[in-house]
């Protein structure tokens, strides 16, 4: 069953994708058509150089004119057709300015300058489109890996092939080894490893078993899986990512939206001024209308020099390149305007569980309780019991349990080498476990569980003393009674390894806050470890939203992953969610998605936002400088047409090249 997305002819050309990846071209044709406009422009530039040599060496001028006719055919006619289409829609833009100047140059007996203008404009336009295609190609590649059909498992166990558009929620589908998962679903049968690199950027395969979720676009590596569909094709993970990429491309920064409006007005003014100057300059400077010193010649030079090509494309190209660069790192933005917003934020708020921490338990302390002699005068102070031996016993019993803390105990005891035999085992669901263990030829009666479970095996004095001792400790506690020896086990969230480096870097320039629904002890434990001073714990959804609203007054970046974070993510100036562990609601409410849950990339995102703004400003300043430098002298006849063309188009090319710095940054 093929995995490639099937396009109709109209669908592909409406997608705005580069023609070279069209599924309707043969392999050999695709190779030649890649970057075809750019190749055509450089070929025409080669023809133009030959034409210049022929003209200035007084060789056969007819050959030069023949070559120029080919140049106007290859780059002039397409530009003219586009210009006529824009005029038909009553739209005046830079393309019309350039096309008008290019063909008017022929009337002034300056076809070489006109050809140079059209070629350089074509080169700069092709560079702009190639960067745009790089972002849109992400959509094409995602579509390409998404299957169009799936094997449906019917109630009678028979299998039929159906289009994924016809598959509804709760239907069961079979995914064979090596196939791409066609729809989101929950595994109900089978075990395998899947590759999610296309969705999350994660290179290592992930184990998937019964009750685990698998997502459309993931590749099933070795085993067969039967999944129950949880989302239709329109709602699948891969469809959602495609939608977000489209939104990111279409959502424009404020400066870009302003420049789009400015470009249309400015282009109209420049054209009107050019016609005005063409008429009045001969009267002002006592020159002719025609010829290389004439009013029309100078007006066209002014028109070219004043055209805001580099000015208009400078900022959009910078933001578009940044979005593309960030996507390769696994950072998906819902629009370029986010880069402006995140740069201005003074506060960064983190959810704790699942964001700064993994959400898994870790054994943070394991200590023996030494009862004060005053608490029980009939007994002497208990002797120390070998801690490693006690932990090995706890680990052996917890291996029989399915409780979440069992894995934390097992992780803590993984390097301890004691042979523990379990002679008896009993689980009291919801309270604890008990058993008889044998270690080094000695038998011990063991109880592990909550305080109320251990309480019944302690004297009243010991209970009172124990309750006083743990009053200030975390709520996530467990106890182990090993004959007469009592141990207290304290658990906390496992802090993400990359959280330390991120917080250390961010607190130098930002005000850091933790907003969590967890208890104060656990919140403060994590905050102290990381160095976060502003901690708000025991928060309900509305409490988080209240704090987010308050901090958003001075700009707030909020990072979270759960459904309870969604309102705060939406209210924050910029909301960032985790793509792998984050809920679908949090992802929809956020502005930025970290596809691989690497929160260390937040620092990279902040730097990229700052650098993008710097590049955009550099482009605008440079473009304005070139316009001022070239437009006024062109009216005075100090700048010839060919130099005005070179300055104008050269600035557009340099602006594009400056944007490419964002890819390597």
Secondary structure, DSSP 8 states (H G I E B T S, - for coil): ---S----HHHHHHTT--GGG-TTS-HHHHHHHTTHHHHHHHHHHHHHHHHHHHHHTT--HHHHHHHHHHHIIIIIHHHHHHHHHHHHTT---HHHHHHHHHHHHHHTT-HHHHHHHHHHHHHHHHHHHHHHHHHHHHHHHHHHHS-SEEEEE-TTS-EEEEEGGG--TT-EEEE-TT-B--S-EEEEE--EEEE-HHHH---S-EEE-TT-EE-TT-EE-SS-EEEEE-S-TTTSHHHHHHHHHHHHHH---HHHHHHHHHHHHHHHHHHHHHHHHHHHHHHHHT--SSSTTSHHHHHHHHHHHH--HHHHHHHHHHHHHHHHHHHHTTEEES-THHHHHHHH--EEEE-IIIIIEEEEEEEEEEEE----GGG-TTS-------HHHHHHHHHHHHTT--SHHHHHHHHHTTT----EEEEEEEEETTTEEEEEEEETTEEEEEEEE-HHHHHTTS-HHHHHHHHHHTTTS-S-EEEEEETTEEEEEEEEEEE-HHHHHHHHHHTTTSEEEEE-SS-HHHHHHHHHHHT--EEE-S--HHHHHHHHHHHGGG-EEEEE-SGGGHHHHHHSSEEEEETTTS-HHHHHH-SEEETT--TTHHHHHHHHHHHHHHHHHHHHHHHHHHHHHHHHHHHTT-S-HHHHHHHHHHHHHHHHHHHTHHHH-
